[in-house]
Structures are given as C-alpha cells and as structure tokens.
C-alpha cells in the first residue's frame, strides 16, 4: 500500500526509469601524491564514463571521513584504481580492480569527421595551473594506454587520431584562458569526450529559495551552492585537486563552475569575474552566489580569503561533497510487476547502435539502474546487499547486463517497503517489529483501502460518536459516579486542581472499549446528528459499512424469556435463536419493528481498543506533507529493540525517508500525557535512531492544550515539531513556499465548526469510494469563459 511500510510485494503496472551505465568506481590515490593523482586523472579521461568516477585521497589506509560516509549511500559500485592501496571500507562496499573500457572504442563506430576537435591543453610542469586544468578540462597522453586496449582485445597500436580529431596546444595557465576553454562550444575537451552518449552531472535546484529552515538540512550549503563552487588550490595539494575533480564529477562539464584557483590568483577581481552571470549559474529564486572551499586549508583561512569579495560564501568542503548521479543513458517505460519482479529489456536500439564499435571485442561491464515511480527506496548502506544477491544502491535496483546475454530481457526484483525499514534499522544495529497498536492501525488502513481514505475520519463529532459506539456497557453510569464522587470530595475540602490531575492520571477520560461481540448499537439518527446533514450521514454510513467500520443489525426481544439481543444483517432471516433461553423465535420482527442500528466493526474496534486512531490520523497528515519530499513510507506503531533484544522505545508513527533517515512521532490523546517520562522516552528513541527531528501529536484542538507549545523545539537544536487536531483534521495538506506547516496558531471553535460543516458538504456531494473527477468541473464552468 502506498505510504504504508508493509510486506506487500510490488504488483501491477508501474512507471519505471531505467539508466544504462558503465560500472562506476571510486579511485583511491595516496594522499599528497600529486603525480599519482594526475596519472589517475589521465587514465580516467580515456575511460568511457571515467570523468564521473570520483578520486579520493587515502592516508594510512583510511579514506577521509567526509568521503567515507558517501561510499555506502551514493551511486558507486566498487572501490579500485591504478594504485594498489589497502584501504578500510564501510560494510558492503567492495574493493575490486576496475574494468576500464576505452572511450575511443565506443566512439570508433562513427566516422572521424563526425566529431568536433578535441583540444588538449598542455602546460609546463611547473605551471601552478597545470593540475587545475587537468581536473577541470581533463588531459590525454600522446597515445592511448596500451593496457586499456589489451584488456578488451583491441589493437595495441590504435591512435587517437584514427577515431577523433585531436589538437594539442601549449598553454600558459590563467583564469581568463581557462574560462575561454570552458565556454568554447566549437571544440570539446577530454573530460567531455569520455562522457559522450551519456547524461552526466547534477542539475541546479530550480526550486531553491533561501528561507529560514524548519527541518534540519544537512546539505543546505550544497543545495544553495549548486555548481557555483570555487576550490582554493594550495601549492602541491593533491587533496584540493582531487576535490576539484570530484566537484566536476558531481556537477558535470556543461558549465564554467566548479573551478579551481591557485592561492596566489585568488583576488577580488578573479572572484568577481567568477560571480558574473554566465560564469556562475543563476537558479531558483535566490541561487547564484559562489562558494569558496578547500580540502587542505583551515576553515579560518578560507573565511579570510572570502572577505575580499563579500558576495562569495566560505564553506567547509564536507558540506558541499557529493559524487552526484552516475553517468548513463536514461529512459522511461511502464513495467508489469508480479510479486516484486518484472522483466525489462536492458538495451534499446539506440543503445546497441552506440555500442556497435565494441563488437568482436570484450564488451563493457554495464549496469541497469531501475527506479519505480511512487515506490522509492532509501539510500542506506544495508540496502547495497551482498556480492551475489540483489543490490539496491542510492535508491535504485542494480542489474548487471551484457550484450552477450542470450535472453532478450533481464529480471529485476523490488523489495517490500518493510524490508527497507528493517535495513535502515539494522544499519543502526537495531531491529523493528510492528507493535500491537501498529498492527491494528495497519489492518484498518487496509480496510479503508489506502492512506488517503483516512480523510473520511477527520471529523471530531464523528470520532466522538465512534468512541461512544465502542464503549463498554455501563460507561455512562461509571462517569456519573465519578462526577458524584468528585463533587463530594470538593465539598469535603479537597483541592479541585489536584483531583482533576489525579483523575486524568488515573485514566478517567480514557475510553474503555468493549471486547469483540459486545458494545453499544446506535441508530442512524445519531450519525445524522453528528454530521448535521442527512445526505452526508447516508453516504458516510454506507461507506463505513462497505469498509467494515460499522456493522448493521437489529434488536430482537425474545417473547419467551424477554432477553434482548442484537443480530447483524447476516443473521436476520428468521427463525432466530434466543441467546438467553435458546428457544427458537419464529417471528422475531413485527410489521413495524425492523429498525436498523449500528455497531462498531472489528477493524475499527481494535484501533479504538489499542488507542491507535491518532496514529492513523498523524500518519495520514505526514504522508500528505512529505509524499513528494523524500518519504519512503510510514508505519503506525513500531517497537524498536537493540541487538540484545532489549526495548529501546516505541514509535507511534515511524517515518522512513529516501536519505535513510528515520523520524519517530509520539501521539497522545491529552496534553498531560506528553510530559515528564514521555519526553524522556522520546529523546532516548530519537537518539538511538539518529533522528534529525521528531514529532509530538496531541489529538485535541490546540486551544485546549496551550501549554503543549512549551515542549516543542526548533533549530538549531534537534526540532521537536508539534501537531494537534488543528492540523490533523485538515482535508488537504501542502507545504506552501515560505510557510510553516508546524506553526503554533490555534484555531477558534467557530473555525472548527466551519471545517466540520465543509466536511459534511463534501461528503453529501460525493461518495467516499467514488473516483475523483478532476476534469468535468473545469470544462463545464461557464464562469471561466
């Protein structure tokens, strides 16, 4: 079910996006080894897809932490390069020699005259711009690397000029010359050459606007910078040159920036030049400022450099770091899934055409990345799988493919969303199981037919009626007795506030739900009164019957013993047996006695019994808010345990996002239940999950729990965001530009009454199970003419 984390296997027709690409490696090089780094760069500029392969410095067998944390979650297949370096890797990230495929073999199927001339800028060995040109434009040797050609079985004497026109230029490095080459649309440079036939690089975020953040944004600087990155290159620093290469890996070669500058050339004029439109990329509402960074310099020194140009923002390099998307050939189609499996054609005719130059030789090692629309996967290290099992990297399924395969299609598997949640928990050394309230709530969601159908429960008088319908017999008497005792105690001198506090803590206001087969039955008139509308009540009751929220039946009184009983519709045909004396009632209904009443259905009764209706309302609201903002799914009740089996905590709603983050929500019926121990337990669970924020919901109007606002938190601390019925009963949830959906803005009773009347009007106009017609109203609206 969409939005619900469950064990269901994907079935039916779904749109998929497919990316055919070469295998992608992260290339380790020894830190401080500039010649080794330049050799690796030269090799990558000869490899198809090489300009999108990151290069990481390694010292004493360790990859720097900012790079290491990207390895499990970004789109890379293996770690390996020319240098045989022992390196410590995260779990499920594998070290393997690269299977590099020469670009010129892929390009050889086309005649030489088709290609634009490749210009190779060659600088003097002592020119400080030389490594910057290599990282920004790329470089090529005089002849192709013989080991590359030997690996695929090609002639060892193949020359570049047999396949592409090439021009070598002796250059004195400068910013103006580098910009001219980056803006040259007549020639191409070596980095562009080895990315032919593939989509590469990140696109700037066209929706970006600088606003006060509500949720933590670990990559806020990266999003704000886009490609507008300037790397300060310290003299001889392989770390800075590798960083510049990796920024081009992430953002591609279509623009001037990212770019590097030697320290001596970082001046007010050079920074202003790069800040100009056409050099920097303008995007979104407020994107376009340049960001200055360095991997080798102290951040204080970067800040000092940036002061010479006030429009340039200094930033730590780890805040900008990403490997970006893998380069490849994308396409979209509709796939038919059966029990989590589908078969896809790995190649299109166009793919085969561009690979025809590889015929008769070893073929490139290619991978299909598959994404399913509406069924995202988290980018979590545990999702990478094992060597010989299914792999799910960076939110996609990976299938190795080869044109040598005899089958015309390949099989792709898609994991259940609950497996994704379990994997994200396992990467934190935790385990997750559905709690009893969670199972009850999930069962009700299935009865409703989907998370969206929770909308038809967003009505406070209706919810109160359902609780009354589910109460155990005698609850009214019990509450009257409690009120009588309260008055007597006050008359005897007891403090009313203390009595009220004790009563609430003792559960006076908690519903006592009847067990299955018992409970009240109410006439249709009670639903009409709650909704204030006859037509709305008819539609809602009909929908509730179909969805097993209500059961219709009649009351029967035995003429022999006088015992009353209640019979559901399925048991109405006479004769019926008396539950008191067991005798048969042959004529249970008089000519005017068949008056229907309603009892609570079992799926809804279990939810009310486990007090998880609030879980469902919170999940529905959060699903609407985050559906297009990276949400994989949520579950309405999860118990979290550690490796020893000890309970870490219980989340009333647990959300899983595509970045692998887990966010718990606590749901209470009353504000007093949100204090003291509850807050401590929330903090403990959020700490264990590494949650970026958590949520606290109270199923009461905000005006009735004003003190709740005191337990909320906002940035820079870990936010604790608050929800009440003010939000949970909203029919349509959206995150408008610059708005705060979690803002504390209590509604009045009149506003709630207006919303309840609008709910009833909508219900009267259309059946909850009817498909929504989004076309007819606008086509037939004369006022729009």
TISE-287932 format. One record per residue (C-alpha): x, y, z; residue in three letters. Coordinates in pm, whole numbers, plus 50000, padded with zeros to 5 digits. Layout:
% residues N
XYZALA
...
***
This chain:
% residues 785
500005000050000UNK
501385033649901UNK
502555053350203UNK
502405023350440UNK
505555003550516UNK
504454967550472UNK
505444933150343UNK
503464935750021UNK
505394927349705UNK
505094951949418UNK
502454940749168UNK
500704956648874UNK
501774982448620UNK
504195009448738UNK
506255035348558UNK
509985028748580UNK
513015049848497UNK
515955029848368UNK
519565041248347UNK
522015020648139UNK
525525029248252UNK
529105016948286UNK
530195004148625UNK
531285032848849UNK
534375031149068UNK
535805053149339UNK
539545055749271UNK
541835056749578UNK
545135075649545UNK
547815081549802UNK
547355114749979UNK
549985140849888UNK
550895121249572UNK
550295147149300UNK
551995127349018UNK
549915096649109UNK
546735117449111UNK
547475132348768UNK
548205097448632UNK
544815085548760UNK
543095115848603UNK
544805109248270UNK
543615073348281UNK
540025083448364UNK
539915107348068UNK
540475077047841UNK
537735056148006UNK
534105056947899UNK
532345072848196UNK
535685079748366UNK
535085117148422UNK
532245107448658UNK
534415084548871UNK
535495101249197UNK
539095101749317UNK
539685100249693UNK
542935106149884UNK
543985078250119UNK
546405081550410UNK
547495052450630UNK
544765030850475UNK
541995055050571UNK
539675074550346UNK
538825108850491UNK
535545107650684UNK
533665131850452UNK
534365108350160UNK
533915076050356UNK
530375084850462UNK
529365088350095UNK
530505053449996UNK
527545033350137UNK
524815056850017UNK
525855072149683UNK
525765056049341UNK
529105037949326UNK
529665001149253UNK
533194993849371UNK
536395009749500UNK
539585004649298UNK
542075022249074UNK
545575021448931UNK
547235023649270UNK
547114991649473UNK
546305006949809UNK
544974988350108UNK
542015007850238UNK
539425003750512UNK
535935003750364UNK
532425005550511UNK
530314974150531UNK
529094961050193UNK
531424983749994UNK
533774961649793UNK
537344966849673UNK
537824954749314UNK
540224962349026UNK
538434984648775UNK
537244970648443UNK
538015002648249UNK
536705004547892UNK
538465027747644UNK
536345056247514UNK
537865055347167UNK
536495020247110UNK
532955032147191UNK
533435062146959UNK
535055042146679UNK
531735032346521UNK
531315067946388UNK
533495083746119UNK
536225107446237UNK
534645137346064UNK
531535134546281UNK
533365145846591UNK
534305180646699UNK
538025185546753UNK
539305176047095UNK
541655202547231UNK
544205190747483UNK
545765219747678UNK
549345211347781UNK
551035232448049UNK
554615233948173UNK
555355210148464UNK
555975239548699UNK
552875259048598UNK
550635261648912UNK
547585259348683UNK
548595225348541UNK
546745203148794UNK
543755226848781UNK
543505223448402UNK
543815185648436UNK
540995183848692UNK
538745208648509UNK
539325200848139UNK
540975166948158UNK
544085155347976UNK
545155128247732UNK
548505111047671UNK
550125110747328UNK
548835075647263UNK
546055055147426UNK
547075034647726UNK
548155000447584UNK
546854981947891UNK
543374995347822UNK
543434982347465UNK
544964949147564UNK
542274943947829UNK
539484943747568UNK
541444925947294UNK
541914956247066UNK
544994965046861UNK
547714979247081UNK
548735004946818UNK
545375022746791UNK
545905060546779UNK
543585087846900UNK
543545104946559UNK
542195073146396UNK
538945078946584UNK
538745115746678UNK
540365147746553UNK
542725159346823UNK
544695191646870UNK
547395197147131UNK
548115232447244UNK
550955245747459UNK
549275268647711UNK
550305292347989UNK
547665288048256UNK
545405316748361UNK
541855322248471UNK
540895340148150UNK
542295312247932UNK
540585285248140UNK
537225303348120UNK
537605306847744UNK
538145269447709UNK
535235261047936UNK
532905283247733UNK
534205271047394UNK
531335254747203UNK
533385247346891UNK
535825222947047UNK
535475197147323UNK
537905188447597UNK
538985153947722UNK
536535152348011UNK
533635158747774UNK
534975133147527UNK
534785104247772UNK
531205112647871UNK
529855110047517UNK
526385094747472UNK
525545098347844UNK
523685122248070UNK
526055134548340UNK
526035157048645UNK
523555172748881UNK
521155199548765UNK
520865230348991UNK
517775230349212UNK
515305251949019UNK
513045253749328UNK
515745267849556UNK
514865297949768UNK
516815309150072UNK
514385307950365UNK
514535300950735UNK
514755263350767UNK
512205243950972UNK
513735209350934UNK
517465201650957UNK
519115204250616UNK
522455185950629UNK
523115195350267UNK
521775230950279UNK
525065246050161UNK
525335220749877UNK
521825229149761UNK
522445266549787UNK
525765264849600UNK
524695242549313UNK
527615241649070UNK
528915275849183UNK
531935262249369UNK
535445276749373UNK
538175254349515UNK
541205272149659UNK
544175250849547UNK
547125251949782UNK
550515246949616UNK
551125209849561UNK
547905198949735UNK
546625166549585UNK
543635168549826UNK
542475201449674UNK
542935189349315UNK
541035157349397UNK
538255178649548UNK
538075199749230UNK
537915168249017UNK
535145154649237UNK
533145186649216UNK
533245183448837UNK
532315146548878UNK
529195157049067UNK
528115187048862UNK
529275177948513UNK
531145196848245UNK
528435218648092UNK
529335250048292UNK
532315271248391UNK
531985262648758UNK
533055243148962UNK
536535257048910UNK
539825259449097UNK
542135288649162UNK
545745288049287UNK
546025306849614UNK
548125333849451UNK
545365340549196UNK
542515344149445UNK
541895381449423UNK
538925404449441UNK
538915406949060UNK
539115369348999UNK
536305362149244UNK
534145389749095UNK
534775375848748UNK
533555341448851UNK
530495356249025UNK
529245371548698UNK
526165355748533UNK
527395333148257UNK
530285322648478UNK
528195314648786UNK
524865297248727UNK
521725315248838UNK
519005291348954UNK
515825290449162UNK
514715322349335UNK
517965330749511UNK
520635306349387UNK
523705320449218UNK
526245330549481UNK
529695314649464UNK
531025293049747UNK
534735291349829UNK
536185259849982UNK
539365239250027UNK
540215204150145UNK
543695212950273UNK
543265247050437UNK
541935255450780UNK
538445269350752UNK
539535301750921UNK
541935307450631UNK
539135300850379UNK
536965326050562UNK
539775351650547UNK
540175346350172UNK
536455351150114UNK
536425385150286UNK
537965401549979UNK
534725395349788UNK
531615399650009UNK
529355380849766UNK
531445348949798UNK
530455325050077UNK
533135304550259UNK
532125268750331UNK
533705236650459UNK
534265212050177UNK
532385183750351UNK
529205204750332UNK
529465205149951UNK
530715170049893UNK
528725145849679UNK
529585122149396UNK
526425131549208UNK
524485107948983UNK
526185080448786UNK
526505088848414UNK
524275068848187UNK
521575066347925UNK
518115071848081UNK
514725061247954UNK
511245056148099UNK
508655029348035UNK
505845010448206UNK
506764977148366UNK
504364949648473UNK
505284936848819UNK
504284903448968UNK
505174895549330UNK
508034920649332UNK
509544910148998UNK
509494924048646UNK
511354917348324UNK
512944946148135UNK
514774949647807UNK
518294960947901UNK
519054977647567UNK
517194999347323UNK
518065000146955UNK
519845033247017UNK
521945017147293UNK
523004988947064UNK
523825014146795UNK
526245034247009UNK
527885002047132UNK
528354987046788UNK
532034996646790UNK
532584971247067UNK
531514941446856UNK
534154914846823UNK
535864927347141UNK
535304923347512UNK
532144942647592UNK
531954969547860UNK
530644959448204UNK
527284977048216UNK
524664980948485UNK
520944989048476UNK
519735012448750UNK
515965009048792UNK
513725033748977UNK
509985027849028UNK
507785058649041UNK
505785060349363UNK
507885033149529UNK
511145049649639UNK
513955031549820UNK
516205045550094UNK
519875052150027UNK
521185031050312UNK
524335010050332UNK
522444978150422UNK
520414981450102UNK
523584975549896UNK
523154938349958UNK
525774911149925UNK
528084903049636UNK
525864876549476UNK
522474889249591UNK
520194917649480UNK
521684952549511UNK
519834984949580UNK
522215014549574UNK
521255051149606UNK
517535044149577UNK
517695021449270UNK
517914984449189UNK
521084973449009UNK
521174946048744UNK
524464937448571UNK
523864933848196UNK
525864923847891UNK
525084921747522UNK
526464886247538UNK
523384875847738UNK
521214852647531UNK
517954863547692UNK
516194893547549UNK
515234906547893UNK
516594907448246UNK
514724902348571UNK
514634929648833UNK
513474924949191UNK
511904951449414UNK
511964948149794UNK
508954952850024UNK
508944986350197UNK
509064969750542UNK
512354953450436UNK
513684988250364UNK
512714999250715UNK
514354968250866UNK
517534975050666UNK
517705011250783UNK
517254999651142UNK
519854972151103UNK
522444997350985UNK
521955013451328UNK
522284979051498UNK
518574979451582UNK
515584957751500UNK
511984968351434UNK
508714949751483UNK
505124960951446UNK
503534968551783UNK
500014956951870UNK
498594991951810UNK
500554993051485UNK
499094960351358UNK
495584971751448UNK
496075005151273UNK
497604988950963UNK
494634964950942UNK
492234994250950UNK
494195011850674UNK
493804980950459UNK
490064980250532UNK
489855016650430UNK
491615008750101UNK
494515032950140UNK
496095060150348UNK
494145086950162UNK
490815072950284UNK
491685083750639UNK
490335117450528UNK
486795104350589UNK
487565100950960UNK
488745137051006UNK
485665149551188UNK
485705154951564UNK
481955149051636UNK
482115117451427UNK
485195104951614UNK
483495111851948UNK
480465092051829UNK
482665062651725UNK
484295061952070UNK
480855062352230UNK
479735034252000UNK
482735013152105UNK
482415019152481UNK
481724990452716UNK
478194989952856UNK
477905009153182UNK
480475036153098UNK
477865063653130UNK
476985051353479UNK
480675049653571UNK
481315085453461UNK
478275097753652UNK
479515080353967UNK
482955095853923UNK
481425130653886UNK
479355124954200UNK
482465114054397UNK
484345144454267UNK
481645168154396UNK
481595151254735UNK
485375153954771UNK
485355190754676UNK
482625197254930UNK
484815179755188UNK
487655204355116UNK
489775186454854UNK
491655208454604UNK
489825206954265UNK
493025210654059UNK
494675181854246UNK
491585159854200UNK
491485167553830UNK
495165159053789UNK
494735126253977UNK
491635117553775UNK
493405123053445UNK
496495103653550UNK
494265075153668UNK
492645073153323UNK
489215087553400UNK
488845101053046UNK
490325071152865UNK
487805050952666UNK
487095015652781UNK
486414997552457UNK
484154967152466UNK
485584933552357UNK
484664918152024UNK
480964909252001UNK
479894933852268UNK
479364971252278UNK
476624995652202UNK
474464998851897UNK
473275032851782UNK
470555043551537UNK
471175061851212UNK
469885093851370UNK
473005096551586UNK
475205097651275UNK
472895123251117UNK
473185144651430UNK
476985141751438UNK
477355151851074UNK
474475176551072UNK
473405165250729UNK
471115136850618UNK
472785131250282UNK
476255131850437UNK
475215107050704UNK
473765083150445UNK
476975084050239UNK
479245080350540UNK
477315051450695UNK
477155033550360UNK
480895037950312UNK
481615026850670UNK
479594995050617UNK
481424986650296UNK
484754992650468UNK
483774972050776UNK
483905001451015UNK
480254995951105UNK
478024965551117UNK
474274969951061UNK
471744949451254UNK
468534949751457UNK
467474944551818UNK
465304914251893UNK
463454906252218UNK
462614870052296UNK
458834865552353UNK
459554835752581UNK
462094849652830UNK
462214886652743UNK
466004885552676UNK
467114912652433UNK
469774905252168UNK
471294922051865UNK
471544904751528UNK
473794915351240UNK
472364916650889UNK
473754882250802UNK
471694866551081UNK
468384884351015UNK
466414857850822UNK
464034840151066UNK
463854818451257UNK
466484830351505UNK
467624815451835UNK
467364834252164UNK
470744839652330UNK
469034838152671UNK
466854806952673UNK
467974790852348UNK
464434787152212UNK
463604794951853UNK
461914828151778UNK
459914820951467UNK
458554856251419UNK
461234879251560UNK
460014910451378UNK
456624926651391UNK
455174945751098UNK
456784978151222UNK
459684965151429UNK
462574962551181UNK
464614993051281UNK
468304991351197UNK
471065001451437UNK
474835000551403UNK
477674985251599UNK
481384990851567UNK
483204969151309UNK
486124947951427UNK
488924966651237UNK
487824999751391UNK
487134984151733UNK
490714971051753UNK
492065005351668UNK
489985021951939UNK
490874994452186UNK
494614999552125UNK
494155037452118UNK
495775039951775UNK
493255061251589UNK
495555090951649UNK
498405071251491UNK
496375068151171UNK
495425105051166UNK
499055115351220UNK
500335091250954UNK
497785104350703UNK
498775140550765UNK
502505133250750UNK
502095112550434UNK
500355141450260UNK
503035165850374UNK
506095145150284UNK
504845123949992UNK
506835143849737UNK
509565153549981UNK
511535121350009UNK
509175099350213UNK
509525061750151UNK
506655053550385UNK
505495052050746UNK
504105026750991UNK
501565034651267UNK
503215016651559UNK
506755002351576UNK
508704986751862UNK
512454992551839UNK
514854968352009UNK
518634965852027UNK
520854936151944UNK
520294921152290UNK
516524921852245UNK
516014950052496UNK
513344975252403UNK
514795008752304UNK
511435025452256UNK
508145025152072UNK
507225049551797UNK
503515056151746UNK
504415065151388UNK
507815058551231UNK
508735075550905UNK
511445063750663UNK
512965087950411UNK
514975082750093UNK
518175095250258UNK
517865066350505UNK
516795088150797UNK
514205075951049UNK
511835100251221UNK
509595089351513UNK
506305105151613UNK
504585102251951UNK
500775105451957UNK
498755113152271UNK
495045118952331UNK
495685145052602UNK
498405170252678UNK
499165157653034UNK
500335125452871UNK
503135144052693UNK
505125154652997UNK
507835140053218UNK
508615104053137UNK
507105106352787UNK
509565133452687UNK
512495113252824UNK
511415082652625UNK
511065103452309UNK
514605116952349UNK
516015082152409UNK
514345067852098UNK
515355097251878UNK
518955093951998UNK
519015056651918UNK
517565062151571UNK
519825091851499UNK
516635110451408UNK
517185145151261UNK
513965156251434UNK
510915140851597UNK
507205148651623UNK
504675150851903UNK
500965149851821UNK
498025155052057UNK
494575146751925UNK
492945177252077UNK
492455212651944UNK
495455234852011UNK
493285258952212UNK
492625230952463UNK
496315223152522UNK
498045257052511UNK
500895245352735UNK
501905219852470UNK
503815247252292UNK
506325247352579UNK
507655212452496UNK
508355219752129UNK
511845227151998UNK
513205244251691UNK
516585247151519UNK
519495248851596UNK
518545221551848UNK
517045189251721UNK
513505200651639UNK
510515186051819UNK
507625195651595UNK
504085197651733UNK
500795186651581UNK
497235189651711UNK
493785184151568UNK
494185218651412UNK
496495202051157UNK
495405165651176UNK
491855173451061UNK
492915194050760UNK
491415179550443UNK
494285189850214UNK
497855193250335UNK
500565211450144UNK
503825228650226UNK
503465262750065UNK
506525283049976UNK
507785301150286UNK
505075285950509UNK
505495266150831UNK
503015237150849UNK
504025231451213UNK
503395267351326UNK
501535271251654UNK
498415290151550UNK
495375277851747UNK
492075277451566UNK
488845290051717UNK
485795268551787UNK
483995287251508UNK
486725278451258UNK
486505241851357UNK
482725242651318UNK
483095257450970UNK
485565229850879UNK
483185203051007UNK
480335217250802UNK
482565218050494UNK
483445181450557UNK
479735172550565UNK
479035192450246UNK
481815174350062UNK
480505141150187UNK
476985149650073UNK
478245158249726UNK
480245126749654UNK
480605091349777UNK
483925084749955UNK
484585054849726UNK
483805073949407UNK
486745082049180UNK
487575119149182UNK
486705136948857UNK
489265164648809UNK
488095174048458UNK
484345178948437UNK
484015208048678UNK
486555229748493UNK
485265220148148UNK
481665228948234UNK
482345260048443UNK
480875289548250UNK
482485314548488UNK
485895305748341UNK
484835316347988UNK
***
